[in-house]
Amino acid sequence: MIGLLCFVAVLLVAVVVLSLFSRHRSHVQPGGAILITGCDSGFGHHLAGSLERRGFVVFAGCLYPDGTGAQSLVSQSSRNLKILKLDVTKDEDVKRAKAVIQENLPEEGLWAVVNNAGISDWSEIEWSSIEDFQHMVDINLFGAIRTSIAFLPLVRAAKGRMVYVSSIFSFFNCLNMAAYSVSKRGLEAFADCLRVEVESFDVKVSIIQPGNFGPATNILKMKTGFDMWKKLDDEKKQTFNRQYMQLASDYFMSTCRAGFKDTTPVIEAMLHALTSARPKRRYLLVSKTDMLFFRLYPFLPSIFTDSVFQLSSMYAKRKEMLYAQ
Ligand SMILES: NC(=O)c1ccc[n+]([C@@H]2O[C@H](COP(=O)([O-])OP(=O)(O)OC[C@H]3O[C@@H](n4cnc5c(N)ncnc54)[C@H](OP(=O)(O)O)[C@@H]3O)[C@@H](O)[C@H]2O)c1
């Protein structure tokens, strides 16, 4: 018994010492540079301003460097913020951005890359084409992979941070969100594998999982049920009734509009991932009332998570309205 107690005590001391040691090692470099993708609007845009005000050199990747989003960042910031043209689907943009960053790096190097650029859309699988899936994955997943591979050597040299903006839809299976979920689940698989690989280089990887921040950013894609219905072939027009598609559209838009109106929780999570000595692996950003549900959801058996939809009135309406003219 005494032997066991001694063993536990030694183990506890070892854990405390190890954690103190790792805390000591993982220092933050506020002078370093940070590359953020997708800064024309939304989370990326707000994060760029916040980091510049905190003394970081910010490379703000924008799709449209002459657009209003990029130009408002320039007008509100010091020379520490540089706009780069960066379409994450283009090898040449990434290559050019890397050359500019290398020429303008502060002594502390490239501290972090925030893979934020992304698009969202909604559609049932049968209303979608392979091109819809490819477009989503090209930006949300391959865009982040392309950027990561290019900049990892610089972040590795700085023992810095890689941050990935995912979504609750990486694990929450939901009607209409297949293409987006595929892209975000893939993104998390990539980030999780990367974390294991780069841990030995003292690089830390964090995943940000925002819930519904539709009203706070430009992510919402406006479209009506009719926009989608008119693209269907005759067989599908018989199967998915037009009124249902309008109902689904109205429901989706009203749900998105009910989301957070302010990006602050996400920006604070990103700042923690970038500046804390002990960043979290995952930051889940949903309301307090939804927190328990979303924390449990990934661990529940599929039989239970599938049945969540059977409880939804929208799902019941969908079943009733299929095939109906
Ligand atoms: N808002 C939410 O509710 C929510 C929830 C979960 C996760 N997220 C994720 O958060 C991230 C940021 O989105 P946001 O909500 O801030 O929306 P946003 O305001 O639309 O910002 C996304 C930015 O990415 C840019 N972008 C699009 N395609 C790009 C490309 N090929 N290369 C580089 N940049 C590109 C967009 O430019 P354009 O505006 O010109 O297209 C936009 O500036 C995304 O990864 C998104 O999936 C958002």
The ligand as a Tripos MOL2 file, in Angstrom:
@<TRIPOS>MOLECULE
LIG
   48    52     1     0     0
SMALL
NO_CHARGES

@<TRIPOS>ATOM
      1 N1        -19.5310   32.4900  -39.7300 N.am      1 LIG1
      2 C1        -19.8110   31.2820  -39.2750 C.2       1 LIG1
      3 O1        -20.9320   31.0300  -38.7860 O.2       1 LIG1
      4 C2        -18.7710   30.1950  -39.3070 C.ar      1 LIG1
      5 C3        -19.0130   29.0460  -38.5490 C.ar      1 LIG1
      6 C4        -18.0740   28.0280  -38.5690 C.ar      1 LIG1
      7 C5        -16.9220   28.1650  -39.2950 C.ar      1 LIG1
      8 N2        -16.7060   29.2900  -40.0330 N.ar      1 LIG1
      9 C6        -15.4510   29.3580  -40.8040 C.3       1 LIG1
     10 O2        -14.7930   30.5670  -40.5160 O.3       1 LIG1
     11 C7        -13.9100   30.8720  -41.5930 C.3       1 LIG1
     12 C8        -14.0470   32.3390  -41.9430 C.3       1 LIG1
     13 O3        -15.3690   32.5560  -42.4230 O.3       1 LIG1
     14 P1        -16.2490   33.8310  -42.0240 P.3       1 LIG1
     15 O4        -17.4310   33.3300  -41.2990 O.co2     1 LIG1
     16 O5        -15.4180   34.8800  -41.4320 O.co2     1 LIG1
     17 O6        -16.8210   34.2400  -43.4760 O.3       1 LIG1
     18 P2        -16.3920   35.3700  -44.4900 P.3       1 LIG1
     19 O7        -16.7390   36.7000  -43.9280 O.co2     1 LIG1
     20 O8        -17.0250   35.0020  -45.7980 O.co2     1 LIG1
     21 O9        -14.8060   35.2110  -44.5620 O.3       1 LIG1
     22 C9        -14.1970   34.2140  -45.3280 C.3       1 LIG1
     23 C10       -13.1350   34.8840  -46.1590 C.3       1 LIG1
     24 O10       -12.4630   33.9060  -46.9640 O.3       1 LIG1
     25 C11       -12.3390   34.4610  -48.2540 C.3       1 LIG1
     26 N3        -12.1610   33.4680  -49.2970 N.ar      1 LIG1
     27 C12       -13.0890   32.7840  -50.0060 C.ar      1 LIG1
     28 N4        -12.4980   31.9970  -50.9150 N.ar      1 LIG1
     29 C13       -11.1510   32.1990  -50.7840 C.ar      1 LIG1
     30 C14       -10.0300   31.7020  -51.4520 C.ar      1 LIG1
     31 N5        -10.1230   30.8400  -52.4680 N.pl3     1 LIG1
     32 N6         -8.8010   32.1220  -51.0540 N.ar      1 LIG1
     33 C15        -8.6670   33.0040  -50.0480 C.ar      1 LIG1
     34 N7         -9.7080   33.5430  -49.4000 N.ar      1 LIG1
     35 C16       -10.9370   33.1270  -49.7640 C.ar      1 LIG1
     36 C17       -13.6280   35.2320  -48.4520 C.3       1 LIG1
     37 O11       -13.5180   36.1570  -49.5120 O.3       1 LIG1
     38 P3        -14.9020   36.5830  -50.2620 P.3       1 LIG1
     39 O12       -15.7520   37.2450  -49.2420 O.co2     1 LIG1
     40 O13       -14.4330   37.5000  -51.3300 O.co2     1 LIG1
     41 O14       -15.4950   35.3040  -50.7830 O.co2     1 LIG1
     42 C18       -13.7420   35.9100  -47.0880 C.3       1 LIG1
     43 O15       -12.9750   37.0660  -47.0130 O.3       1 LIG1
     44 C19       -14.2870   29.9320  -42.7390 C.3       1 LIG1
     45 O16       -13.3370   28.9100  -42.8180 O.3       1 LIG1
     46 C20       -15.6180   29.3690  -42.3020 C.3       1 LIG1
     47 O17       -15.8690   28.0930  -42.8270 O.3       1 LIG1
     48 C21       -17.6070   30.3120  -40.0640 C.ar      1 LIG1
@<TRIPOS>BOND
     1     1     2 1
     2     2     3 2
     3     2     4 1
     4     4     5 ar
     5     4    48 ar
     6     5     6 ar
     7     6     7 ar
     8     7     8 ar
     9     8     9 1
    10     8    48 ar
    11     9    10 1
    12     9    46 1
    13    10    11 1
    14    11    12 1
    15    11    44 1
    16    12    13 1
    17    13    14 1
    18    14    15 2
    19    14    16 1
    20    14    17 1
    21    17    18 1
    22    18    19 2
    23    18    20 1
    24    18    21 1
    25    21    22 1
    26    22    23 1
    27    23    24 1
    28    23    42 1
    29    24    25 1
    30    25    26 1
    31    25    36 1
    32    26    27 ar
    33    26    35 ar
    34    27    28 ar
    35    28    29 ar
    36    29    30 ar
    37    29    35 ar
    38    30    31 1
    39    30    32 ar
    40    32    33 ar
    41    33    34 ar
    42    34    35 ar
    43    36    37 1
    44    36    42 1
    45    37    38 1
    46    38    39 2
    47    38    40 1
    48    38    41 1
    49    42    43 1
    50    44    45 1
    51    44    46 1
    52    46    47 1
@<TRIPOS>SUBSTRUCTURE
     1 LIG1         1 GROUP 0 **** ****
